[in-house]
Amino acid sequence: MANAMNETLNGIGVDGNALLNGAAPISSLNAESLIWDGLSAVSEGCRLPVRMRQSDDWPKAEVISIRNKEDGKRDFYVHFVDYNKRLDEWVTEERLDTRRIEQPTHRDEKSGGGAGGGGGGGRDGTGTTGINTPRKLTLQSSVSVSSVPSRPSSPMEDEHVVTGSTLHAALQKRQARKRRPGQSASIDGHDNTGNATPGGNISAGLLSDIPPSPASPSGALNASSNANTVPATPTNPNTPRMTGSLAVPGQHDDVVTRMKNIELIELGRHRIKPWYFSPYPQELVNLPCIFICEFCLKYVKSQKSLQRHLTKCTLKHPPGNEIYRKGNISFFEIDGRKNKAYAQNLCLVAKLFLDHKTLYYDTDPFLFYVMCEMDDRGFHIVGYFSKEKESSEDYNVACILTLPQYQRKGFGKLLIEFSYELSKYEGKTGSPEKPLSDLGLLSYRSYWTHAILSVLLDCKKTEDDLPPNITINEICEQTSIKKEDVISTLQKLNLINYYKGQYILTLNKELIEKHHKEMGKRSLRIDPRHLHWTPKDWSKRSKW
């Protein structure tokens, strides 16, 4: 019994034969009670060290949810703090370090921490529970929790209630303030001042007011949102946009959407473990695997149902028009209004791997460009990007995704390159909606770097054998990359220097060699000669 208890204590980082604070060695009975007392202090919202899967690291994690098992033990769904949500998982009791538990902070508590002295709570409302003194729920605290009403009380007559019409009027007022005459134009809350000199190098005022990495909030205004939500002020950078498909940065999701609800999906020849929550029907969530048709993206609950569906499914490629084909790579343009069912199913699949995406069913204002790999069985989806039919901010991408089984093969950069090729056909610059995911930012930063360097290296010297001159506007015209993205990329690469009263771009030999080496590895490129597409004027409603 003692050996077994020592092994249990070692699993959570405690030596059963060690002395605690100079006390006598712990008996097996006392050790077992200490373990259970520590586990009883673990509640939803608390933070504590958790051992990561297949690793000896113990980063701090937040407990999102707790479920009871048939054997009397509990599983804990945790989010590792400062790590991506795709690493969230269910863990067992053995992977918790209950010696250092930080209880959740309640903002409505005036004191900020629990009552009493000692090590029970700090001024910030967090406390550390040692093995000797685990924090336990008292009767008073449990009663106070149960006394909270399950729904908010009705507002009094003298309270100000923000209705849907009030919210709409406030947003219209904000848009009117933006369009006041005499004010400089702004993009995403940042001043767009300092234009490039048409005939020379970068002007001196170009870099003064534009931040290195401009961030723009984007998000769809949900008509079914809480009517008691106070609209953000015009100066708030988190003010939601009227259109778009990404969540507002800093917005807290509820517990349900923070947890992965799908265990596994089968798409074609691949079985994939999802990364994030996706609102599939509740009857499918508890299944061990969801089966998806790789051509129409219809979801079913069993392998037999999928086989019956495939005998009736007539699609061998995404619906819509094929606008590009070179080799075995094809792109299809899908109208979110004409092919609503396919677009909605595509959004559900994408949400499994995109954390910030909130668009599921309102697909009418969007176009979807699906990239496929072709073989003798049909066209298999590799990835896609969506864009608004009308974008007042000149966004050329709303959401972009390469499916996990095709990642790290160059398909992500191919999707990005295709989106900018469409912008070139439209004769304007474009930029992806912000915020970008961590993987999306890496892909875009890499594409911007190589696209800009290719333009700079193609510049020829002048007749007097002087260094070539190029402006920011000329780089934007040749690449269709928006000015803010060009400037932030040049600053990120430390290419801009001030020399003899003007800004110059300096390319070192190491950077050029690295550029040529990486471009030589890219076997997949977009050939504009194989693109058969004509941009439409979506401002005319008849086009919809």
Buried (B, 14 or more C-beta within 10 A) or exposed (E): EEEEBBEBBEBBBBEBEEEBEEEEEBEBEBBBEBBEBBBEBBEEBBBBBBBBEEEEEBBBBBBBBEEEEEEEEBBBBBBBEEEBBBBBBBBEBEBBBBBBBBBEBEEEEEEBBBEEEEEBBBEEBBBBBBBEEBBEEEEEEEEEEEEEEEEEEEEEEEEEEBEEEBBBEBBEEBEEEEEEEEEEEEBBBBEBEBEBBEEEBBBEEBBEEBEEBBBBBBBBBEEEEEEEEEBBEBEEBEBBBEBBBBBBBEEEEEEEBBBBBBEEBBBBEEEBEBBBBBBBEEEBBEBEBBBBBBBBBBBBBEEEEBEEBBEEBEBEBBBBEBBBBBEEBBBBBBBBBEBBEBBBBBBBBBBBBBBBBBBBEBBEBBBBBBBBBBEEEBBBBBBBBBBBBEBEBEBBBBBBBBBBBBBEEBBBBBBBBBBBBBBBEBEBBBBBBBBBBEBBBEBBBBBBBBBBBEBBEEBEEEEEEEEEBBBBBBBBBBBBBBBBBBBBBBBEBEBBEEEEEEBBBEEEEEBEEBBEEEEEEEEEEBEEEBBEBEEEEBEEEEEE
